[in-house]
């Protein structure tokens, strides 16, 4: 019985370490998600100082999360997806470039899910451009929306392989259809 008691104590100590790592990964992921949301807001508002500060914070969080990505993938993937959305949106709006997963430093699943979410951010920019009567900007955002959707249209995998993707794809299609109508209405 003493052997089992020693083993139980050893297991409990290992689980305590795992729990601390889990808690840290969870908190870092939540912070990453909050920071990505702030960065998207700053991008929409053209707040260059805010973008720069948040971007540095996101990079620091990304480095810390890397240590947890294998063990706690299900927690980290949401944070990476939000980071991808913010980074891709930034690159499109500021540099007119869609970065690759390698340029962002994340896995393909997080990247493709974040990429689909960018369509919504581009729609918001398109509507802002139409309000300002900047038709060329609106059309540019619309072209990016269409490109992202068309490039990902053939992706068809089970929900277990790419969770949430089909729904995001459907939402993107609807946003593109509505955005096209918005541009047409504005041109009348």
C-alpha positions as CSV (number, residue, x, y, z in Angstrom):
1,X,0.0,0.0,0.0
2,X,2.9,2.4,0.7
3,X,4.0,2.0,-2.9
4,X,0.6,3.2,-4.1
5,X,0.6,6.1,-1.7
6,X,3.9,7.2,-3.0
7,X,2.7,6.9,-6.6
8,X,-0.5,8.8,-5.9
9,X,1.6,11.6,-4.3
10,X,3.9,11.7,-7.4
11,X,0.9,11.8,-9.7
12,X,-0.7,14.6,-7.7
13,X,2.5,16.6,-7.9
14,X,2.6,16.1,-11.7
15,X,-1.0,17.1,-12.0
16,X,-0.4,20.2,-9.9
17,X,2.3,21.3,-12.4
18,X,0.0,20.5,-15.3
19,X,-2.8,22.6,-13.7
20,X,-0.5,25.5,-13.3
21,X,0.5,25.3,-16.9
22,X,-3.1,25.0,-18.0
23,X,-4.0,28.1,-16.0
24,X,-1.1,30.1,-17.5
25,X,-2.0,29.0,-21.0
26,X,-5.6,29.8,-20.5
27,X,-4.8,33.3,-19.1
28,X,-2.3,34.0,-22.0
29,X,-4.9,32.9,-24.5
30,X,-7.6,35.2,-23.0
31,X,-5.1,38.1,-23.1
32,X,-4.2,37.4,-26.7
33,X,-7.9,37.4,-27.7
34,X,-8.4,40.7,-25.9
35,X,-5.4,42.2,-27.5
36,X,-6.3,41.0,-31.0
37,X,-9.7,42.6,-30.6
38,X,-8.1,45.9,-29.5
39,X,-5.8,45.7,-32.5
40,X,-8.7,45.3,-34.9
41,X,-10.4,48.3,-33.3
42,X,-7.2,50.4,-33.6
43,X,-6.9,49.3,-37.3
44,X,-10.5,50.4,-38.0
45,X,-9.8,53.7,-36.3
46,X,-6.4,54.2,-38.0
47,X,-4.8,54.5,-34.5
48,X,-1.1,53.9,-35.5
49,X,0.2,54.3,-32.0
50,X,-2.3,51.9,-30.5
51,X,-1.6,49.3,-33.3
52,X,2.2,49.5,-32.6
53,X,1.8,49.0,-28.9
54,X,-0.7,46.2,-29.2
55,X,1.3,44.5,-31.9
56,X,4.3,44.3,-29.7
57,X,2.2,42.9,-26.9
58,X,0.7,40.3,-29.2
59,X,4.2,39.2,-30.3
60,X,5.2,38.8,-26.7
61,X,2.1,36.7,-25.9
62,X,2.6,34.6,-29.0
63,X,6.1,33.7,-27.9
64,X,4.8,32.7,-24.4
65,X,1.9,30.7,-25.9
66,X,4.3,28.7,-28.1
67,X,5.4,26.7,-25.1
68,X,1.8,25.5,-24.5
69,X,0.6,24.9,-28.1
70,X,1.3,21.2,-28.2
71,X,-0.2,20.2,-24.8
72,X,-3.1,22.7,-24.7
73,X,-3.8,23.1,-28.4
74,X,-7.6,23.4,-27.8
75,X,-7.0,26.6,-25.8
76,X,-4.2,28.1,-27.9
77,X,-6.0,27.7,-31.3
78,X,-8.6,30.3,-30.5
79,X,-6.0,32.8,-29.5
80,X,-4.0,32.1,-32.6
81,X,-7.1,32.4,-34.8
82,X,-7.8,35.9,-33.3
83,X,-4.2,36.9,-33.7
84,X,-4.3,35.7,-37.4
85,X,-7.4,37.8,-38.0
86,X,-5.8,40.9,-36.6
87,X,-2.5,40.4,-38.4
88,X,-4.1,39.6,-41.8
89,X,-6.5,42.5,-41.5
90,X,-3.6,44.8,-40.7
91,X,-1.6,43.7,-43.6
92,X,-4.5,44.0,-46.0
93,X,-5.5,47.5,-44.9
94,X,-2.0,49.0,-44.4
95,X,0.2,47.1,-46.8
96,X,-2.3,45.6,-49.3
97,X,-0.9,42.2,-48.7
98,X,-2.3,38.9,-47.4
99,X,0.4,37.3,-45.2
100,X,1.0,33.6,-45.2
101,X,0.7,31.4,-42.1
102,X,4.5,31.2,-42.0
103,X,4.8,35.0,-42.1
104,X,2.5,35.2,-39.0
105,X,4.1,32.2,-37.4
106,X,1.0,30.0,-36.8
107,X,-0.5,26.7,-37.8
108,X,-2.7,26.3,-40.9
109,X,-5.9,25.7,-39.0
110,X,-5.7,28.9,-37.0
111,X,-4.7,30.8,-40.1
112,X,-7.6,29.6,-42.3
113,X,-10.2,30.2,-39.6
114,X,-8.7,33.7,-38.9
115,X,-8.6,34.4,-42.6
116,X,-12.3,33.7,-42.9
117,X,-13.1,36.1,-40.1
118,X,-11.2,38.9,-41.9
119,X,-14.0,39.0,-44.5
120,X,-16.2,40.6,-41.8
121,X,-13.6,43.2,-40.9
122,X,-13.2,44.1,-44.6
123,X,-17.0,44.5,-44.9
124,X,-16.9,47.0,-42.1
125,X,-14.1,48.9,-43.8
126,X,-16.0,48.7,-47.1
127,X,-19.1,50.3,-45.4
128,X,-16.9,53.0,-43.8
129,X,-15.4,53.8,-47.2
130,X,-18.9,54.0,-48.8
131,X,-20.0,56.4,-46.0
132,X,-17.0,58.6,-46.9
133,X,-17.8,58.3,-50.6
134,X,-14.5,56.5,-51.2
135,X,-15.8,54.1,-53.9
136,X,-12.3,53.0,-55.0
137,X,-11.4,51.9,-51.4
138,X,-14.8,50.1,-51.0
139,X,-14.1,48.2,-54.3
140,X,-10.6,47.3,-53.1
141,X,-12.0,45.9,-49.9
142,X,-14.7,44.0,-51.8
143,X,-12.1,42.5,-54.1
144,X,-10.1,41.2,-51.1
145,X,-13.4,39.8,-49.7
146,X,-14.1,37.9,-52.9
147,X,-10.5,36.8,-53.3
148,X,-10.4,35.2,-49.8
149,X,-13.8,33.5,-50.4
150,X,-12.9,32.2,-53.8
151,X,-9.4,31.0,-52.7
152,X,-11.0,29.0,-49.8
153,X,-14.2,27.9,-51.6
154,X,-12.9,24.4,-52.5
155,X,-11.9,23.7,-48.9
156,X,-14.3,20.9,-47.6
157,X,-13.3,19.0,-44.6
158,X,-15.2,17.4,-41.7
159,X,-16.1,19.5,-38.7
160,X,-13.7,17.4,-36.6
161,X,-10.8,18.3,-38.9
162,X,-11.6,22.0,-39.4
163,X,-14.1,23.1,-36.7
164,X,-16.3,26.0,-37.5
165,X,-14.9,26.5,-41.0
166,X,-18.1,25.7,-43.0
167,X,-20.1,28.2,-41.0
168,X,-17.5,30.9,-41.4
169,X,-17.4,30.2,-45.1
170,X,-21.2,30.6,-45.3
171,X,-21.1,33.8,-43.3
172,X,-18.4,35.2,-45.6
173,X,-20.5,34.4,-48.7
174,X,-23.5,36.2,-47.2
175,X,-21.3,39.2,-46.3
176,X,-19.9,39.4,-49.8
177,X,-23.3,39.2,-51.3
178,X,-24.5,42.0,-49.0
179,X,-21.4,44.1,-49.7
180,X,-21.9,43.8,-53.4
181,X,-25.4,45.1,-53.0
182,X,-24.2,47.9,-50.8
183,X,-21.8,49.0,-53.5
184,X,-24.4,48.8,-56.2
185,X,-26.9,50.9,-54.1
186,X,-24.2,53.5,-53.5
187,X,-23.4,53.8,-57.2
188,X,-27.0,54.7,-58.1
